[in-house]
Structure formats: structure tokens, C-alpha cells
């Protein structure tokens, strides 16, 4: 096969605000054959999106391509003028962004936006373009392909919008399509449909693709070849099979290892007498004004009952919008529950945090998903950790300083980090500080709301291992909320599956292979596996899919 | 990280040593402001003639070796009057802007954190205050209770509290939605701690910029009131009053009417330049 794309010794550099130049891509070379899908994989900041954008001759503001060549279909994108590049974009190379919701203009119909490329490049008449768009909608298995184009972006679901943005990319008959983490923001059950649609369209048209992702399992389903990146340098490249089965580079092996679920040693708590730490009875919480029956207008959590025992962990799993975060907020008293009891350590808690005593608040801490917004950017790590120490334990400056050192040791952060601001830390470091602040209160229960979702697989595994270790040392309990089954499996003794605000099933990790409730079956079977044949071999009951997926 | 760091000394800009970058336009603005501040402080020591004394035989005299900026409509030395006028213009405006921004920002943060009825009552009350035209309000108050420096300071600050309140509240509402505020709330922190330690450090930059703009507005409003004869009373005069006194010199192109106008313009423009070019913190600190 002829090589469609040839990247040779590509270098991209960025200028920082102090005028210093940093090389973010350092001598990357690879080829893409016609009709081949190559995946770029690596942690955030490894330069995968930067490389993908150079295929369109684009570098983000502040960056520039400083060396090497990027030839796409015989043209060197580096040396082309901006006008010539504009001619190539949309007709030969196209781009599918991570967040389709942000990429669509909410004020124009979907059809107008999908066929915009044909209008800009004057490829065909608008009637022809419409007909072609409808064909693409059908090929991407979108519902009602004839009429979906007349809707506005907010009238379709996230998974549909992502497929529509692929239709937008494909309408100009490109030779190469760049997918920039197109399924990262989607639920696993939705992701399957989107992946299937992408795969079939690409294969049918013989279109080459670059698939940027940090999820090896997703990549395994769609890519022919994988390029592993780290710190702007290529670590390893090979066919999907080679990488999955015989990875040579240590970093690739680390990535693969992060994917293997490590079952939790449950024996350590088996012999103790279970004593309930937290019991939730018939809890209802939601948003909007109260109705005549005393319940809020929109109920995000409906009649949930659950129990957490001392020293044991409860996982709550479900797709976005199933009410799992609302449940955590109701337990913590951020959003007062409308109905239901929260009994913690033998005492019933007030529904709102204001009605709880300082001691009750101290014993239950919550850790949020986004460490970026959960840490005050104007304060140093030291100040962030010192506050709960002074507030709950009344420590003086000297005792606080010693305790901060201990806390940083506990979460495996170097002590000299204490003077830094959150913006000067990496994602994983921030999440550790976030967690250390909860530990500073010396709680009995920590609510972890998707704390690993914003982290890369390798970092997330390290954080999970840390949580397990701290539990052994401090005898904590966790409520672990996630949409990622493998994370929950790794740390929890008990798993609750939620759907539409209700608890549909409660199972143990050992029985995850054989869930009883149909939604749990669908959810668990939708988690991608490292096997490249998994997607093609996967069979899901269409009835079930229709019932539970808002695709 | 395996990134290679290539240092380029040529791209460095002066003032980066402290971790801040401050460009030349901002520095010019700051130095003009500092000059006027020094003048306001040391005016009695540096004026060449007493402000109230008629020293020139001519009125609207031209610039000369004895009278650098000419003389005014009574033959008083213009330079001395402008140097002393700086005290009133800068002093009254600074006092008024401090009161206005302090009360506005504190109320705004409290309203954002507390929310509910307190927020509604405060916002509606200050909106109502905001709807009164500022010059008219100033005229009515000064006409009712007479003009004195404390009255001027209070009137000017009351006029600008609603604006500062709105600005701070809008910023604080955004910060209030962040998770770290939720964390502090469920830790059981008081409203005072929330506004002082969690919100204020995050809005202080824009609030300072707003303070600069408001200072300019107050200088202009004070000058306007003085021009109408309701500001600082004779024999003392702030810059606005100086323009009014000498407006009769305009047909003769007398320096007496130009000089105070230039003084007002130089102060307001340099404050604007400074706040548009405040020192920026350099985030990339790896050397």
C-alpha cells in the first residue's frame, strides 16, 4: 500500500510567558497507509493532540512547528501557505473534536452545519450535499436519518451529536480523518454504538484515520496500528496485536498493567463483626421547587436505601445523569434530602450540612472529581491542608506544620511541594492534595465522587492503590462513586448499580460476571476489553439497548 | 519529563526577575501617578507662591520665567494652584473610591455567599440607588447640606457603591459555584471566613482594576461638580474648579484654562494605562 501520510522528525515548540522555548514534540516519525487507522495513545500532555493537529498544518496558539515534515497525500503541510492549507482542510483532512457539544453552533440546524464544508469548498450543490448527508446519517446508524438534520444540536443526545460531527467530517470525502478522543465524554453504553458506527464507515470508505485516545481498550477496537507517546517522544509503535500482546517498552507495559483490574483482598475485614457506619433509608433528593407532596420537581435520587459497614467500601456505579453524584451530595448535606434518613455512626444526621455538628461534619468528608476546582487556586498547598487542622483540631502553627509533612508523606507527595499553588501541580498531584485535605480532618468515611475519572489510567491506578493502603493503615471507609466498573471493582466490597435515580442492583465484585438486573448486564457487558475482536463479537439484546440507552 | 529546555535570553523582557512581567506602558502610567501622589503630599513645600495671593499684575498672563504656567483670572500663580489642587483632586477621589470599593466589594461578596433574601434585598436596593443619575444626585445632596470635603467624599462614594457591588457580586458568584467553596461550606466555615479567605484572594485582581476605573470616574465627577461650583469651595480649588474659574480665558488661549485640563487628563489616562497593563504573574517559573 502507498503511504498516505508521512511524518518525519516532527518538532513542535511552544513559547512560554517568560519567553522560554519548550519543545513539546521532539522528533516524531511515523507513516499512515491508505485506509489504515493509526491510534496515538499516551497520558495527557504527551503531545498526542498536538501531533494530530499538525496533520492539518495547525499548531495551537503559542506553539509552532519548528522542524521536520508532515506530508499528507503528497503535500507538505508544514510548508504550505495558510490559504493552501485551508483548501486541504475539510476536503482531504478533517477533524472530529472531543466535545461535539462544544463544536456545534447551537443557533443553526444540524444539516446546515454538516453541509457547510461543501458550501465553503464548492464541492456540490446544496441538494446533492443534503442527499449525501442523509446517506451518511444512515451509514452512521443515526435514528430518523431523513429528518434528524432539521433539528438543532440540543435536540439530539451526546452520542448522536458525536456521530453527527463525524458526518460533518466525512461529507467532503476526506482521505484522512482525525478523531480527537471522540468517545471520552460518553457513557460506556453509548460509546459502543459510536465506535461501531465510526468503524463501519471508515472501513466501507477505505478512509485512513488517526485516533487520539488515552484508553487502550477503545483503541484496540478500532485501530490497525498503535503509536505510544510520552513527553513528546515516540515510545513504541506496532500493530495493535503486537502492542497488546508483546509490548516491549516499559511505559507501554505500565499502561497495559493499569488496565488489568487488581481484585481487592477482601479477607482482611471478613472476620470482624460488621457494624453499620452509614445507613441510608428511602432517600429522595432533587432539584426545583417543592411540589404539593413535599418532593422536589425533578427527583434525581428516588427512594434509595443502602448501608456502609465500618472499614468496608461501597461502590456506586451508573451512567451520567443516573443520580449518583446527587446521592453523594445528599449524604454530605450539600443538597438536603427531601425525604429519608441518613444515620451515621448510630446518630441520625440533619438533612443539611448546617444542621450537623462540627464533629459530624469532620467524620464524613467528600472528595470531588475535579481537583482543579476543588482546590482554591489562590492558596498554597500548605494553606489548603492547614485549614482543616486549625478548624477541626485547633492545632497551633508548629503542630500544623508537622502534620502537613505527615499528610504529604501519606499521599506520597514530596514535602517541598507545600509552598506551591494548585496550578503548579500535575493532575495526579492535585488529586492527592485534594485527598490529603479530606484525610486532615481524620474522618471515618470519605465520599469519593469520580476522583479518578479526570486522571490517566496509570495515575488513576496509583491513586487507587494509595487509597487501599490508607484504608489498611487508618481503618477508613469509602463510598466510591464512578462510571468506571474496573475502578469500582478494584476497591469496593459491595457495588450498587444505579439507573434513573433508582438503585437497581446490589452485588459483590465476585459476582460482577453474573449480574441479575438487565441494566447491570448491559452496563457490565459494555465495558471495552483489550481484545481487538471484542467489539465485533459483542452481542447485546436490542430490546435491552432500546430500553436503557438514550442513544 | 523528557522535554528539552532551550533557554533564549534574548526573548526576556525587563522586570521578569520578580516573577512578574510589567510592560513599558504600565510603567509610564505608574510613574505619572506616583508623581502626582508625591505632588499631593508635598505640595505646601514646593509651591513657589501662596495659592490665595495675587502675585501677577496681569490676569490670564502667559507662561514666563516667574510664572511657569501663567497666571489665572485674578493674577494668581497657576502652577501653585495646580500643585495644591492635586491635594483635593487626588485626596478626595482616593478617599471616596476606597470607601465605595470597600463597602461595595464586601457587600457584593456577602450577597453572593449568602444568597436568598439578603442577596435580593441588597441587589434591588442598590439597583434603585444606581438608577439615580449621578450628577443629579450629587447636585441635590450638595445643595441640601452644603459643600464640604466630608460631604463630597461621602456623596461620591455612595454614588459609586452600587457599581462596585454589582462588579464584585458578579465575580464572587462565579467563585462561589466552585467546588472548593462547597468543601469549605461543608467543613462548617462561617460566611466571614468564606469571603475573606476563599473568595477575596480569587477576585482581588479584577477588583483592583475596577478600583482604578472607578477612581477615574470619581475624578471626573468631582471635577464636574467643581466645574458647576458645587465642589471644593474658594479660595481653595481642585482641578475641576480651576478649569471653571478660568473658563473666561479660553478665547485668549490662556494657559490657565489648559493646564488644569491637562492635569486631569494626565491623571485619568495614566490610571487607565496602569490598570490595563498591571504586572502579570509569570506562570512558567522553571528556570
Boltz contact constraints between the chains, C-beta under 6 A:
constraints:
  - contact:
      token1: [A, 16]
      token2: [B, 284]
      max_distance: 6.0
  - contact:
      token1: [A, 17]
      token2: [B, 282]
      max_distance: 6.0
  - contact:
      token1: [A, 17]
      token2: [B, 283]
      max_distance: 6.0
  - contact:
      token1: [A, 17]
      token2: [B, 284]
      max_distance: 6.0
  - contact:
      token1: [A, 18]
      token2: [B, 16]
      max_distance: 6.0
  - contact:
      token1: [A, 18]
      token2: [B, 282]
      max_distance: 6.0
  - contact:
      token1: [A, 18]
      token2: [B, 284]
      max_distance: 6.0
  - contact:
      token1: [A, 19]
      token2: [B, 11]
      max_distance: 6.0
  - contact:
      token1: [A, 19]
      token2: [B, 12]
      max_distance: 6.0
  - contact:
      token1: [A, 21]
      token2: [B, 6]
      max_distance: 6.0
  - contact:
      token1: [A, 21]
      token2: [B, 8]
      max_distance: 6.0
  - contact:
      token1: [A, 22]
      token2: [B, 3]
      max_distance: 6.0
  - contact:
      token1: [A, 23]
      token2: [B, 4]
      max_distance: 6.0
  - contact:
      token1: [A, 231]
      token2: [B, 1]
      max_distance: 6.0
  - contact:
      token1: [A, 231]
      token2: [B, 2]
      max_distance: 6.0
  - contact:
      token1: [A, 231]
      token2: [B, 3]
      max_distance: 6.0
  - contact:
      token1: [A, 233]
      token2: [B, 2]
      max_distance: 6.0
  - contact:
      token1: [A, 332]
      token2: [B, 186]
      max_distance: 6.0
  - contact:
      token1: [A, 334]
      token2: [B, 182]
      max_distance: 6.0
  - contact:
      token1: [A, 334]
      token2: [B, 186]
      max_distance: 6.0
  - contact:
      token1: [A, 353]
      token2: [B, 186]
      max_distance: 6.0
  - contact:
      token1: [A, 358]
      token2: [B, 188]
      max_distance: 6.0
  - contact:
      token1: [A, 361]
      token2: [B, 188]
      max_distance: 6.0
  - contact:
      token1: [A, 368]
      token2: [B, 179]
      max_distance: 6.0
  - contact:
      token1: [A, 373]
      token2: [B, 178]
      max_distance: 6.0
  - contact:
      token1: [A, 373]
      token2: [B, 179]
      max_distance: 6.0
  - contact:
      token1: [A, 374]
      token2: [B, 179]
      max_distance: 6.0
  - contact:
      token1: [A, 374]
      token2: [B, 180]
      max_distance: 6.0
  - contact:
      token1: [A, 375]
      token2: [B, 180]
      max_distance: 6.0
  - contact:
      token1: [A, 376]
      token2: [B, 180]
      max_distance: 6.0
  - contact:
      token1: [A, 376]
      token2: [B, 198]
      max_distance: 6.0
  - contact:
      token1: [A, 378]
      token2: [B, 201]
      max_distance: 6.0
  - contact:
      token1: [A, 378]
      token2: [B, 202]
      max_distance: 6.0
